[in-house]
Amino acid sequence: MSPLIETRTPARPKRPFFLRRGPMENIATVLIGLGFLMLFQPFLLVLYTYSLVTLLIGTIMFIIVSKFPG
């Protein structure tokens, strides 16, 4: 056998979008930022009402997604 023979590297398994850490962390971060913007805006009571829900969803999502493999 020659040392010049190329060996194939094992292919990384393709994960669906919702199981990858990078994109989902970005979405969670955007949700947290959106929740803060909704909390501090003085114009619409509906946005203020759902700001806590948005913050909690973003925070919980970030905690869960940060455990996913890169």
C-alpha positions as MATLAB code, in Angstrom:
seq = 'MSPLIETRTPARPKRPFFLRRGPMENIATVLIGLGFLMLFQPFLLVLYTYSLVTLLIGTIMFIIVSKFPG';
ca = [
       0.000    0.000    0.000;
       1.180    3.431   -0.819;
       0.982    6.220    1.768;
      -0.301    8.491   -0.979;
      -3.656    6.765   -1.110;
      -6.300    9.173    0.060;
      -8.644    7.972    2.724;
     -12.158    9.284    2.797;
     -13.059   11.281    5.847;
     -16.325   10.250    7.422;
     -19.169   12.545    6.458;
     -20.776   14.543    9.209;
     -24.380   13.600    9.712;
     -26.762   16.140    8.251;
     -29.016   17.467   10.940;
     -32.273   19.263   10.273;
     -32.292   23.024   10.740;
     -34.066   22.852   14.090;
     -31.405   20.528   15.549;
     -28.376   22.701   14.769;
     -27.008   24.931   17.485;
     -25.809   27.957   15.498;
     -28.995   29.009   13.702;
     -31.238   28.198   16.648;
     -29.093   30.207   19.074;
     -29.421   33.154   16.719;
     -33.200   32.784   16.638;
     -33.327   32.541   20.439;
     -31.179   35.660   20.771;
     -33.465   37.558   18.399;
     -36.496   36.462   20.436;
     -34.884   37.722   23.648;
     -34.066   41.067   22.022;
     -37.570   41.316   20.584;
     -39.005   40.665   24.046;
     -36.976   43.524   25.504;
     -38.063   45.870   22.731;
     -41.676   44.866   23.300;
     -41.265   45.451   27.032;
     -39.866   48.968   26.722;
     -42.107   50.358   23.995;
     -44.785   52.763   25.306;
     -47.326   52.622   22.472;
     -49.181   49.298   22.276;
     -50.462   47.461   25.319;
     -50.704   44.190   23.360;
     -46.949   44.167   22.704;
     -46.258   44.967   26.348;
     -48.570   42.133   27.430;
     -46.803   39.463   25.375;
     -43.266   40.695   26.056;
     -42.787   38.438   29.093;
     -43.937   35.390   27.130;
     -41.510   36.249   24.329;
     -38.644   36.720   26.788;
     -39.362   33.416   28.505;
     -39.630   31.477   25.244;
     -36.355   32.974   23.985;
     -34.537   32.271   27.238;
     -35.762   28.690   27.566;
     -35.026   28.077   23.894;
     -31.478   29.413   24.318;
     -30.856   27.198   27.355;
     -32.089   24.080   25.546;
     -30.391   24.800   22.206;
     -27.027   25.573   23.810;
     -26.837   21.885   24.783;
     -27.115   20.719   21.130;
     -23.964   19.590   19.332;
     -22.357   22.202   17.126;
];
